[in-house]
Amino acid sequence: MLIKLIWILLVNMIMLEFDIAFIVNPQEHISVFSGT
């Protein structure tokens, strides 16, 4: 149970970091996903 909770928190933090990166610099974020 505790490990599952930590895992959910970790995933949420990673997703939040991606969201922040996308807001701050969408162009760079898109280039990372397109592989250019």
JOHUPE-V251048 format. One record per backbone hydrogen bond with DSSP energy under -0.5 kcal/mol. NH is the residue of the N-H (numbers start at 1). CO is the residue of the C=O. E is the energy in kcal/mol with one decimal. If there is no record, write none. Layout:
BEGIN
NH/CO/E + NH/CO/E
END
This chain:
BEGIN
5/1/-2.1 + 6/2/-2.5 + 7/3/-2.4 + 8/4/-2.3 + 9/5/-2.3 + 10/6/-2.6 + 11/7/-2.5 + 12/8/-2.4 + 13/9/-2.2 + 14/10/-2.1 + 15/11/-2.6 + 16/12/-2.5 + 17/13/-2.2 + 18/14/-2.0 + 19/15/-2.3 + 20/16/-2.6 + 21/17/-2.4 + 22/18/-2.2 + 23/19/-2.1 + 24/20/-2.8 + 25/21/-2.7 + 29/25/-1.9 + 30/26/-2.5 + 31/27/-2.0 + 32/28/-1.7 + 33/29/-1.5 + 34/30/-2.5 + 35/31/-1.3 + 36/31/-1.2
END
